[in-house]
Amino acid sequence: MVSFGIIGSGFGLYGYLPAILSTNKRQVYILKRYKEILKNRKELNFYESKVKYLDNEQEILKNSDIIILARRPIDNEKLFFQIENKKVIIEKPIAKSPNEAFRILLHGNSNNIKIYSGFLFEYQNWYEKITNITNGTVNIRWGIKKVNTPDSWKYAPKNGGGLTAFYAIHLINLATQNDFQLNNSKLLNLNNLSLNFNKKGVNLKCNLYFSNSPIFSICLEDKHIILQSGSPFGERSNNNERDFRVNSLEQLIKNVISKEPFQKIFETIELWDEVERNILK
């Protein structure tokens, strides 16, 4: 039986936990203090009796075959450097900055850690449609509604948040996995980011911005609409309390169990670094 350890009381529980336990023959360890969260959240209390509770993070790191680090980047980094000889899913953006992400990858390489991250675009229905395009310009527009408190780390670039590190990293990984090169990147007042990538025959133009109305749209040549939605991950139906990313996480978990690292994470960090340096020009 494959064992998982989840460290993180947010997306770790409402995202990864249902995805892991979508099938039998998997053991999940979480911290004892998370028990109240499972008990008090209606969509999670089903799992209260299906996990094993441990006292501290070190016990989870010791007992788990696959470890999920789903806290803030600064917290994930501290835990990561205590790990060796494991598979680890470290939530994006992996670290606060590309330089710190490179340190994590170096530690992983030196300590037999197989690293994965929560890049989920490749599991979306629209993904193959755009990766199969061989000629033309693909325009992606992502308007992001802020749903966390204004002081959340997710909006603070110095903490691994903001448009580039927390959101655009998904698009940077998409570009990396499909052999795009960076053309240019511009960030206006931390609220509007443009990324232009290209490869032979295809331009990929991305615009990300904070908005009161969430939108994710993909168009070919500004004419053919490939997707228009409120989120790149689909939308939750009114009667479904489960997070709409769980289906994608189920596929990620299956791949982590069965495959060697496949997400081009080192190359993604290299491209993220190039994007950040280009912004500063």
Backbone torsions as a table, in degrees:
resi	resn	phi	psi	omega
1	MET	NA	129.0	178.3
2	VAL	-76.7	133.4	179.7
3	SER	-110.2	139.1	179.3
4	PHE	-118.2	142.8	171.4
5	GLY	-119.4	126.7	-179.4
6	ILE	-109.3	123.8	174.3
7	ILE	-119.3	109.6	-175.0
8	GLY	142.7	124.1	-172.3
9	SER	-96.2	0.9	178.4
10	GLY	-101.0	-104.0	-178.9
11	PHE	-60.6	-25.8	175.8
12	GLY	-57.8	-38.7	-177.9
13	LEU	-89.5	-48.1	-176.0
14	TYR	-85.5	-9.4	176.6
15	GLY	-108.5	-66.6	-173.9
16	TYR	-70.1	-39.3	-176.3
17	LEU	-59.6	-51.7	177.1
18	PRO	-61.6	-33.8	179.8
19	ALA	-66.0	-43.2	-179.2
20	ILE	-66.8	-43.5	-175.4
21	LEU	-88.5	16.9	175.5
22	SER	-71.5	-13.0	176.5
23	THR	-137.8	158.8	-178.6
24	ASN	-77.3	-179.1	175.6
25	LYS	66.4	33.5	173.3
26	ARG	-134.6	131.5	177.5
27	GLN	-102.7	135.9	179.6
28	VAL	-122.3	130.0	174.2
29	TYR	-108.0	133.8	172.8
30	ILE	-136.1	169.6	-179.5
31	LEU	-73.9	145.8	-179.8
32	LYS	-56.3	-35.7	-176.2
33	ARG	-70.5	-10.6	176.7
34	TYR	-80.9	-11.1	-174.8
35	LYS	-59.1	-39.8	-179.8
36	GLU	-64.8	-33.4	178.6
37	ILE	-64.8	-46.6	178.6
38	LEU	-61.4	-41.0	-177.0
39	LYS	-65.5	-36.0	-172.0
40	ASN	-94.7	-10.4	177.2
41	ARG	-101.4	120.6	-172.7
42	LYS	-56.0	-38.7	-177.0
43	GLU	-79.8	-6.9	-176.7
44	LEU	-114.8	-14.4	-173.1
45	ASN	-66.5	-17.5	173.7
46	PHE	-58.6	-29.8	-173.3
47	TYR	-90.9	-4.2	-174.2
48	GLU	-56.5	-37.7	-177.8
49	SER	-94.7	2.2	-174.9
50	LYS	-104.9	4.0	179.3
51	VAL	-120.5	165.4	172.9
52	LYS	-110.0	138.5	-175.0
53	TYR	-102.7	132.3	177.2
54	LEU	-120.5	160.1	-170.4
55	ASP	-74.9	-35.7	-172.8
56	ASN	-149.7	172.1	-176.8
57	GLU	-63.5	-36.3	-177.6
58	GLN	-64.1	-35.4	176.6
59	GLU	-66.7	-36.7	177.9
60	ILE	-67.0	-44.0	179.5
61	LEU	-61.5	-36.7	-177.3
62	LYS	-73.1	-40.1	-169.4
63	ASN	-92.8	-9.8	-172.7
64	SER	-100.3	140.3	173.0
65	ASP	-76.1	-40.9	-179.0
66	ILE	-124.2	126.3	-176.1
67	ILE	-110.6	134.8	177.0
68	ILE	-111.7	118.1	177.4
69	LEU	-103.5	108.1	-173.7
70	ALA	-129.2	46.4	173.6
71	ARG	-110.1	-166.6	175.1
72	ARG	-64.0	152.0	179.7
73	PRO	-52.1	-41.4	-178.7
74	ILE	-63.5	-35.3	178.6
75	ASP	-75.8	-41.2	178.5
76	ASN	-60.3	-39.8	-178.2
77	GLU	-62.3	-44.0	-179.4
78	LYS	-60.9	-41.1	179.8
79	LEU	-71.2	-38.6	-176.8
80	PHE	-58.7	-37.4	-177.1
81	PHE	-74.8	0.1	173.4
82	GLN	-99.3	1.8	-171.8
83	ILE	-105.1	148.4	168.4
84	GLU	-153.8	153.0	175.1
85	ASN	57.5	43.7	-179.0
86	LYS	-137.2	165.8	162.6
87	LYS	-94.0	135.1	-177.3
88	VAL	-132.9	127.9	168.4
89	ILE	-99.7	109.9	179.8
90	ILE	-107.8	120.6	-173.1
91	GLU	-60.5	142.5	177.5
92	LYS	-63.2	149.3	12.6
93	PRO	-91.2	24.0	177.4
94	ILE	77.1	-44.2	178.9
95	ALA	-154.2	174.5	-178.2
96	LYS	-69.5	-26.0	-175.9
97	SER	-149.5	162.1	176.2
98	PRO	-57.4	-40.0	-179.3
99	ASN	-60.7	-43.0	178.7
100	GLU	-70.8	-31.8	175.5
101	ALA	-64.4	-38.7	177.3
102	PHE	-62.8	-37.2	177.2
103	ARG	-62.5	-40.2	178.4
104	ILE	-64.4	-44.6	-179.3
105	LEU	-64.9	-37.2	178.2
106	LEU	-64.9	-43.7	177.3
107	HIS	-62.1	-41.3	178.6
108	GLY	-61.7	-42.2	-179.5
109	ASN	-66.3	-33.3	-177.6
110	SER	-83.1	-14.7	-173.6
111	ASN	-125.0	24.9	174.9
112	ASN	54.6	43.9	176.3
113	ILE	-103.6	125.9	176.9
114	LYS	-94.4	117.5	-168.5
115	ILE	-104.3	133.7	175.1
116	TYR	-132.2	166.1	176.2
117	SER	-145.4	171.2	-173.2
118	GLY	-83.5	49.9	174.3
119	PHE	-84.0	114.0	-169.0
120	LEU	-115.1	-0.1	-177.6
121	PHE	-60.2	-35.8	-174.8
122	GLU	-66.9	-11.1	179.2
123	TYR	-98.8	6.5	-179.6
124	GLN	-90.9	151.3	-177.2
125	ASN	-61.5	-29.1	-176.2
126	TRP	-82.0	-15.4	-169.8
127	TYR	-60.4	-49.8	-177.1
128	GLU	-64.8	-30.3	-179.9
129	LYS	-62.2	-40.5	-178.1
130	ILE	-85.4	-28.8	179.4
131	THR	-73.7	-17.7	177.6
132	ASN	-88.0	-4.8	178.7
133	ILE	-72.3	130.1	-177.1
134	THR	-114.0	-4.9	-178.9
135	ASN	-155.8	133.8	176.3
136	GLY	119.6	-173.1	-178.9
137	THR	-115.2	124.2	177.2
138	VAL	-100.8	124.6	179.7
139	ASN	-109.2	123.1	177.0
140	ILE	-115.1	126.2	177.4
141	ARG	-119.0	125.2	-176.3
142	TRP	-128.8	100.9	174.4
143	GLY	-93.1	121.4	-169.9
144	ILE	-110.5	121.1	176.1
145	LYS	-87.3	128.7	178.8
146	LYS	-73.7	121.0	-178.7
147	VAL	-114.8	-9.0	177.5
148	ASN	-95.3	171.0	177.7
149	THR	-63.1	149.3	-175.3
150	PRO	-55.4	-29.1	-178.2
151	ASP	-91.9	11.6	179.5
152	SER	-61.3	143.2	177.3
153	TRP	-60.3	-22.7	-177.0
154	LYS	-65.5	-14.7	178.0
155	TYR	-109.1	3.8	-175.5
156	ALA	-108.3	105.8	-178.4
157	PRO	-55.3	-34.3	-178.4
158	LYS	-67.6	-16.3	-180.0
159	ASN	-107.5	10.2	-178.6
160	GLY	92.4	11.8	176.8
161	GLY	-104.6	-162.4	179.8
162	GLY	90.6	173.1	-174.6
163	LEU	-60.8	-40.0	-174.2
164	THR	-75.7	-57.8	-172.2
165	ALA	-72.8	-41.5	-172.1
166	PHE	-88.6	-35.0	-175.7
167	TYR	-106.7	-55.2	-175.3
168	ALA	-65.6	-17.1	178.5
169	ILE	-57.4	-30.3	174.8
170	HIS	-61.4	-44.4	-179.2
171	LEU	-72.1	-33.4	176.8
172	ILE	-64.7	-40.0	176.3
173	ASN	-66.9	-40.1	176.0
174	LEU	-58.2	-46.7	179.7
175	ALA	-62.1	-42.4	-179.6
176	THR	-62.4	-47.5	-176.1
177	GLN	-67.8	-17.2	-178.8
178	ASN	-115.2	20.3	168.7
179	ASP	63.9	32.2	172.7
180	PHE	-82.6	152.0	174.1
181	GLN	-110.4	150.5	178.3
182	LEU	-75.8	131.9	172.6
183	ASN	-95.3	-56.0	173.8
184	ASN	-160.2	163.8	177.7
185	SER	-144.8	138.7	-179.5
186	LYS	-138.9	137.4	178.4
187	LEU	-124.4	124.6	-177.9
188	LEU	-110.9	113.7	174.1
189	ASN	53.9	30.2	178.5
190	LEU	64.2	3.4	-173.6
191	ASN	-116.3	-7.6	-177.3
192	ASN	-147.2	119.6	-175.3
193	LEU	-123.3	131.5	173.4
194	SER	-118.1	134.8	178.4
195	LEU	-128.4	128.3	177.0
196	ASN	-121.5	121.4	177.8
197	PHE	-119.1	158.8	174.9
198	ASN	-150.9	156.3	167.0
199	LYS	-147.1	176.7	-174.6
200	LYS	-53.8	116.7	174.9
201	GLY	87.7	-15.2	-172.1
202	VAL	-132.4	131.6	169.5
203	ASN	-108.3	140.4	177.5
204	LEU	-122.3	110.5	-177.9
205	LYS	-111.2	123.8	-175.8
206	CYS	-122.9	134.2	175.0
207	ASN	-127.4	121.5	179.5
208	LEU	-119.5	139.1	-179.2
209	TYR	-158.2	154.5	174.6
210	PHE	-81.3	137.7	-172.0
211	SER	-147.5	154.0	173.9
212	ASN	-75.2	-19.7	-179.5
213	SER	-120.4	110.2	-178.4
214	PRO	-67.0	139.4	177.0
215	ILE	-152.6	144.6	170.8
216	PHE	-137.8	114.3	-177.6
217	SER	-130.1	146.3	176.9
218	ILE	-129.3	125.9	179.3
219	CYS	-130.8	147.9	173.1
220	LEU	-103.1	119.7	180.0
221	GLU	57.8	28.5	-178.8
222	ASP	59.1	15.4	-177.6
223	LYS	-120.4	-57.0	-176.2
224	HIS	-86.6	115.6	-179.8
225	ILE	-83.9	118.0	177.3
226	ILE	-87.2	-38.3	-178.7
227	LEU	-154.9	140.8	168.5
228	GLN	-141.8	114.4	-172.8
229	SER	-149.3	175.2	175.4
230	GLY	-87.1	-9.8	-176.0
231	SER	-157.1	146.9	175.1
232	PRO	-67.2	-15.8	-175.2
233	PHE	-101.8	10.8	-176.1
234	GLY	90.0	-178.6	-176.1
235	GLU	-129.7	142.8	-178.8
236	ARG	-75.0	133.2	175.5
237	SER	-73.4	157.9	-174.3
238	ASN	-61.6	-29.7	-176.1
239	ASN	-101.5	12.7	-179.7
240	ASN	-117.4	111.9	-177.1
241	GLU	-83.8	-12.2	-178.4
242	ARG	-71.2	139.0	178.0
243	ASP	-58.5	136.7	-173.6
244	PHE	-72.5	-4.6	176.4
245	ARG	-90.5	-6.1	-175.3
246	VAL	-62.0	-40.3	179.4
247	ASN	-58.7	-41.9	178.2
248	SER	-67.6	-38.8	178.1
249	LEU	-65.1	-34.3	176.2
250	GLU	-58.3	-42.9	179.5
251	GLN	-68.4	-39.7	176.8
252	LEU	-60.2	-46.6	-178.8
253	ILE	-59.3	-44.3	178.4
254	LYS	-58.8	-41.2	-179.5
255	ASN	-70.3	-37.3	178.4
256	VAL	-63.8	-40.2	179.0
257	ILE	-64.3	-41.2	-168.2
258	SER	-100.3	-15.8	-171.9
259	LYS	-121.6	154.9	166.7
260	GLU	-70.0	163.2	179.1
261	PRO	-50.5	131.2	-168.2
262	PHE	-132.1	1.6	-168.8
263	GLN	-96.9	5.8	-178.0
264	LYS	54.0	50.2	-175.1
265	ILE	-67.6	-42.2	179.4
266	PHE	-60.1	-45.6	179.9
267	GLU	-65.6	-33.4	176.8
268	THR	-64.0	-43.2	179.2
269	ILE	-66.2	-38.4	176.3
270	GLU	-59.2	-43.6	-179.4
271	LEU	-70.4	-38.0	174.6
272	TRP	-58.1	-44.6	178.7
273	ASP	-60.2	-41.4	179.3
274	GLU	-65.9	-40.6	177.4
275	VAL	-60.2	-47.8	-178.6
276	GLU	-62.7	-42.7	179.4
277	ARG	-66.9	-35.8	178.3
278	ASN	-66.0	-37.3	178.0
279	ILE	-61.7	-36.3	-175.8
280	LEU	-78.2	-8.4	-177.8
281	LYS	-64.3	NA	NA
